[in-house]
Structures are given as C-alpha cells and as structure tokens.
Amino acid sequence: MTPPSGKRPGATLKRESRDGRAVLVITGDLNAQAAGQIWRNAMREAAKPGDLTLDLSALTFCDMSGAALLLAIEAAHAQPVPIEGAEQKITALLDKARTSAKAPAGAASTRTSGKGGLAAWGDAIAYLGEVLIALLRLPMRRRMLRWQDLLSYADQAGVRAIPLVLLLGYLMGLILAFQSAVPMRRFGADLFVANLVAISLLRELGPLLSAIILAGRTGSAFAAEIGSMKVNQEVDALVTMSIDPVTMLVLPRLIAAMLVMPALALLLDIAGLAGMATVMTAFGYPLVTIAHQVQQAATPVDLFGGLFKGLCFGFAVAVIGCRSGLATGVGPRAVGQAATAAVVGGIVATIFLDGLFAILFYRVGL
C-alpha cells in the first residue's frame, strides 16, 4: 500500500452508539506514530463489555503498525469484532498480519515441544537443501549477496583469528615434538619426530584445530548475530519483503568461512612446524636436517588433503552456526542457547567428518 502524499494528519479514534451497539470509528492515516498516540484509548475502549464494531470507512491509510493496533483491539475484546467499511487493501493487510501473528507462536511451540529424532533430521536435511538451492540460484540473485558483508565476515573469521591460530599451532607443534622426542630418544629415533609431527599436522591436526577455533569464535558469532535478528523479527521482515534469508544471511557467512579455513589450516601447519623445529634445534639438530626430514615424510597429497578437509570443515561449521541462529527460540536465553548449540554442533560435526575422511583416505590409498 502506498501512503497518501502530502502531510499526514494522523488518526483519530471516537466511540459512537449505533442501533444499541458500540462502534469505534477510526479516521485518517493509521501509521506507526498515530497508532502509538491512540493505542491506550483504543485498548480502554476495547476492554469494555458489550458488542463492538470497528468502522474503518474513513481510514485513508494503514501500515503494519496500524494493523497491529487493529489486531490488538480484536484480542483485547472478549467477543468477535466485526469490521465495516474497510478498503480491500486494508483487509488484505489485516489478513497478512493475522497470518504473521500466528506463525511465531506455532514455531515457538514446535521448538519447545522437543522434536523427535526423525523430525529433527528432516528439518536439518530441508535446511541443507535450502542452502544448496540458494547456492545454485546465486548467479540469478547476485544483488542479494553483498560483497562488503562477505569481506567483513572473512575478516572476522580469518584475519582476526590469525594470532590465535599461530599461537595454538606453535604450542601444539612444541608439545607434540617434546612429548614424542622424549620416549623416541631412548631408541635413537628422535630424528623421526620431525616426520611424525609434520604428517600429524598436515593431515589431521592442522585442519581439525583450525575448525575447532572457527567453531568457537565464528560459529558462535554467526549464531548470535542471526539469533538476535530472529528475536527482533528482522528475519521475518526479510521474508515479508520477499528476500530469501538464506541467500542474504547464510551464504555470505558460508562462503567467507570456506575461503578462510584452508588459509587458517595452512598457517597452523606452518606455526606447528616452527614449534617442532624449536624443540629439534634444542636437541641439537640443524634446521637443514629438520627440513630434509619434513620433505621426505610429507607429500603434496598430505598438504592438499588437509586443506580440502579444512574447506569441508568450514562449510560444516558455518552451516551449523547459521542454522542455530535461524532456529533461535524466544526468551532472554534463546540467543545464548543458539550460540552454545552452534559451538557444540560445529565441533561434533568436524570430528565426525574427520573420521569419515580418515576412512575414505584409507580406502582410496591416500
């Protein structure tokens, strides 16, 4: 509905008696400001006993705030409230408002009732299908993907996580090398600590630890951001404007996480090798010997296999984090619960995928 041009006079509310029944006559433009001004008087009149009718024949404009006031009048009155003289556009707006008012209650009851396993799996598969369809339709909806948001999410998930990744990688390589060198030195095999740490980092620990960091930092942030939007009904506003929330909210975060995860895994590998080299040099081995052992033990398949796993881990963490945000319930603890579910789900999914990749790489001989 297009509002009338010119200065808006606002809406007025008056009570009349017609044929022994009370009639509330609303005239003028029922916008957000006018609805707030007459809201208290409208609720007072609606609470009075007896038959009540709404006369909207003189109502020239009504937005969603005005529709909310009319629905509140119907809810506050104990009996049905007939509506007279409303334009077709206003009647259609009221029907949409009634439908929207029923949807959150049904969604909340579904979330709080505790879905069964099959229903939860069905929702998860449906959500994954929505994400894949949004990816396929992305070339036709490029305007919905804002590159500025994509770069912001990549900075949040990748650039700001670099210090933590480097620190954790260095300490992990240091600990692995020291704990392995002490027992292996008894057999004169401490030189092969470099082989052990290099393969462990490139194949497993690099992408796995990077995914855990991503789940703890970024997955929870994605869930909290989208969860706050869900609680504030901003996601519902996108749906009302015919904007796909998956394309607008999920895809930028998903693409950003998938782009930065291989880079984070590579940085953690390098930092871990540096930590291992620190221990090995303390044991008297030169850097040339350590580098030669790493080159002999690790192959490009180990490196690129680990980076591919990091890409898949980033997809899983981002999808689960955004899903937790979109499934946020109501109440003051809803956003915190969504963030917790994102972290737990991201870590569990990452470890599960890592086990699947271990079996797959073993079967194909990688």
HUPE-V59394 format. One record per residue. RES is the residue in one small letter. SS is DSSP state (H for helix, E for strand, C for the rest). PHI is phi in whole degrees, 0 to 359 (999 if undefined). Layout:
RES|SS|PHI ; RES|SS|PHI
This chain:
m|C|999 ; t|C|267 ; p|C|291 ; p|C|293 ; s|C|282 ; g|C|87 ; k|C|285 ; r|C|274 ; p|C|282 ; g|C|87 ; a|E|252 ; t|E|236 ; l|E|231 ; k|E|217 ; r|E|254 ; e|E|233 ; s|E|242 ; r|E|230 ; d|C|54 ; g|C|78 ; r|E|233 ; a|E|277 ; v|E|230 ; l|E|265 ; v|E|256 ; i|E|247 ; t|E|235 ; g|E|92 ; d|E|258 ; l|E|266 ; n|C|262 ; a|H|297 ; q|H|293 ; a|H|293 ; a|H|298 ; g|H|294 ; q|H|287 ; i|H|257 ; w|H|299 ; r|H|295 ; n|H|295 ; a|H|295 ; m|H|293 ; r|H|294 ; e|H|289 ; a|H|291 ; a|C|281 ; k|C|288 ; p|C|287 ; g|C|105 ; d|C|291 ; l|E|220 ; t|E|231 ; l|E|259 ; d|E|255 ; l|C|248 ; s|C|294 ; a|C|261 ; l|E|277 ; t|E|268 ; f|E|205 ; c|E|211 ; d|C|254 ; m|H|295 ; s|H|294 ; g|H|294 ; a|H|296 ; a|H|297 ; l|H|296 ; l|H|296 ; l|H|293 ; a|H|295 ; i|H|296 ; e|H|297 ; a|H|288 ; a|H|285 ; h|C|273 ; a|C|287 ; q|C|242 ; p|C|300 ; v|C|243 ; p|E|292 ; i|E|242 ; e|E|242 ; g|C|73 ; a|C|283 ; e|C|292 ; q|H|297 ; k|H|296 ; i|H|291 ; t|H|297 ; a|H|295 ; l|H|296 ; l|H|295 ; d|H|297 ; k|H|295 ; a|H|295 ; r|H|296 ; t|H|296 ; s|H|293 ; a|H|292 ; k|H|279 ; a|H|295 ; p|H|298 ; a|H|296 ; g|H|294 ; a|H|294 ; a|H|293 ; s|H|294 ; t|H|293 ; r|H|289 ; t|H|275 ; s|H|282 ; g|C|82 ; k|C|289 ; g|C|286 ; g|H|298 ; l|H|295 ; a|H|295 ; a|H|296 ; w|H|296 ; g|H|297 ; d|H|296 ; a|H|296 ; i|H|293 ; a|H|297 ; y|H|296 ; l|H|298 ; g|H|297 ; e|H|298 ; v|H|295 ; l|H|295 ; i|H|295 ; a|H|296 ; l|H|295 ; l|H|291 ; r|H|272 ; l|H|301 ; p|H|302 ; m|H|272 ; r|H|235 ; r|H|298 ; r|H|293 ; m|H|281 ; l|C|264 ; r|C|271 ; w|H|293 ; q|H|296 ; d|H|294 ; l|H|299 ; l|H|293 ; s|H|294 ; y|H|292 ; a|H|295 ; d|H|294 ; q|H|294 ; a|H|277 ; g|C|251 ; v|H|297 ; r|H|286 ; a|H|269 ; i|H|299 ; p|H|302 ; l|H|294 ; v|H|296 ; l|H|295 ; l|H|295 ; l|H|295 ; g|H|296 ; y|H|296 ; l|H|295 ; m|H|294 ; g|H|295 ; l|H|297 ; i|H|292 ; l|H|300 ; a|H|294 ; f|H|291 ; q|H|294 ; s|H|278 ; a|H|288 ; v|H|298 ; p|H|286 ; m|H|288 ; r|H|291 ; r|H|296 ; f|H|256 ; g|C|69 ; a|C|246 ; d|H|293 ; l|H|297 ; f|H|280 ; v|H|298 ; a|H|299 ; n|H|298 ; l|H|298 ; v|H|292 ; a|H|296 ; i|H|294 ; s|H|299 ; l|H|290 ; l|H|291 ; r|H|272 ; e|H|236 ; l|H|291 ; g|H|301 ; p|H|293 ; l|H|292 ; l|H|292 ; s|H|296 ; a|H|293 ; i|H|295 ; i|H|297 ; l|H|297 ; a|H|294 ; g|H|289 ; r|H|272 ; t|H|266 ; g|H|300 ; s|H|292 ; a|H|294 ; f|H|300 ; a|H|296 ; a|H|292 ; e|H|295 ; i|H|291 ; g|H|297 ; s|H|296 ; m|H|295 ; k|H|294 ; v|H|295 ; n|C|277 ; q|C|66 ; e|H|287 ; v|H|295 ; d|H|297 ; a|H|294 ; l|H|298 ; v|H|296 ; t|H|298 ; m|C|273 ; s|C|61 ; i|C|251 ; d|C|288 ; p|H|296 ; v|H|295 ; t|H|292 ; m|H|282 ; l|H|254 ; v|H|275 ; l|H|299 ; p|H|300 ; r|H|292 ; l|H|294 ; i|H|295 ; a|H|297 ; a|H|295 ; m|H|291 ; l|H|286 ; v|H|274 ; m|H|297 ; p|H|301 ; a|H|293 ; l|H|295 ; a|H|297 ; l|H|294 ; l|H|296 ; l|H|293 ; d|H|299 ; i|H|296 ; a|H|295 ; g|H|295 ; l|H|295 ; a|H|294 ; g|H|296 ; m|H|296 ; a|H|296 ; t|H|298 ; v|H|292 ; m|H|294 ; t|H|292 ; a|H|293 ; f|C|274 ; g|C|100 ; y|C|266 ; p|C|286 ; l|H|296 ; v|H|297 ; t|H|295 ; i|H|297 ; a|H|297 ; h|H|295 ; q|H|295 ; v|H|295 ; q|H|295 ; q|H|287 ; a|H|278 ; a|C|269 ; t|C|240 ; p|H|302 ; v|H|296 ; d|H|298 ; l|H|294 ; f|H|288 ; g|H|296 ; g|H|294 ; l|H|293 ; f|H|295 ; k|H|297 ; g|H|299 ; l|H|298 ; c|H|292 ; f|H|296 ; g|H|297 ; f|H|299 ; a|H|296 ; v|H|296 ; a|H|293 ; v|H|297 ; i|H|291 ; g|H|298 ; c|H|293 ; r|H|297 ; s|H|297 ; g|H|293 ; l|H|292 ; a|C|267 ; t|C|299 ; g|C|274 ; v|C|245 ; g|C|109 ; p|C|291 ; r|C|263 ; a|H|295 ; v|H|293 ; g|H|297 ; q|H|293 ; a|H|294 ; a|H|296 ; t|H|297 ; a|H|297 ; a|H|294 ; v|H|294 ; v|H|297 ; g|H|296 ; g|H|295 ; i|H|293 ; v|H|297 ; a|H|296 ; t|H|296 ; i|H|294 ; f|H|297 ; l|H|296 ; d|H|297 ; g|H|296 ; l|H|296 ; f|H|294 ; a|H|299 ; i|H|294 ; l|H|296 ; f|H|296 ; y|H|291 ; r|H|292 ; v|H|269 ; g|C|81 ; l|C|265
